[in-house]
Amino acid sequence: MSLYPDARFLISAFTVDQFVPDTGAEVAFAGRSNAGKSSAINAIVNRRGFARTSKSPGRTQLINFFALAPDQRLVDLPGYGYARVSRALQDHWRGLLVDYFEHRQSLAGLLLVVDSRRLLGDFDWQMLDWCRDIDCPVHVLLTKADKLKREAAAKALTQVRRELEGIATVQLFSALKSQGIDTARSRLQEFLEGGQKEASDAEYRGTSEANSTGLG
């Protein structure tokens, strides 16, 4: 049974003004177009077809917002790396992502989806840098771990953990074999609840300050 029985699609945004209201807490998913991002989302939410999967890389070409629970959202960011689109559209995506990471106050965490056979690439490091700049926590999913033998998977995990140097947490994950789903789901919920608490605290501080100055 899904932890999010009321989860639903909200909107696909091509421009900043199409984003849903910046309230509550949301966790974003990002990754290369062939890293298994949609499959990971479907497995974690436990809803088949929740995020569309495709054999053609680059299917996610907009920022997709989903409601998980009251004031909690999941955001599926455009896949990067292999999408066969024009340079103009790639530039638009980059600008949209910059705006999202720099100005989205409700962003409580990022789940970065990385193919365990390819490890961290330049685009992944760009995501990590953006998150580090805004103090946004990151959890890395090394997907398709079932494609590797146990020793190779353990080696990949050790290598990525060493490269991250503590700036993000990391785990092995396989949507096909249901490996690591509970851990990823727990991390998602930790981000959501932490972000929701910060939002509530900020609202409380604002109300208290207004009251103390006679403005409330």
Buried (B, 14 or more C-beta within 10 A) or exposed (E): EEBBEEBEBBEEBEEEEEBBEEEBBBBBBBBBBBBBBBBBBBBBBBBEEBBEBEEEBBBBBBBBBBBBBEBBBBBBBBBBBEBEEEEEBEEBBEEBBEBBBEEBBBBBBBBBBBBBBBEBBEBBEBBBEBBEEEEBBBBBBBBBBBBBEEEEBEEBBEBBBEBBEEEBEBBBBBBEEEBBBEBBBEBBBBBBEBBBEBBEEEEEEEEEEEEEEEEE
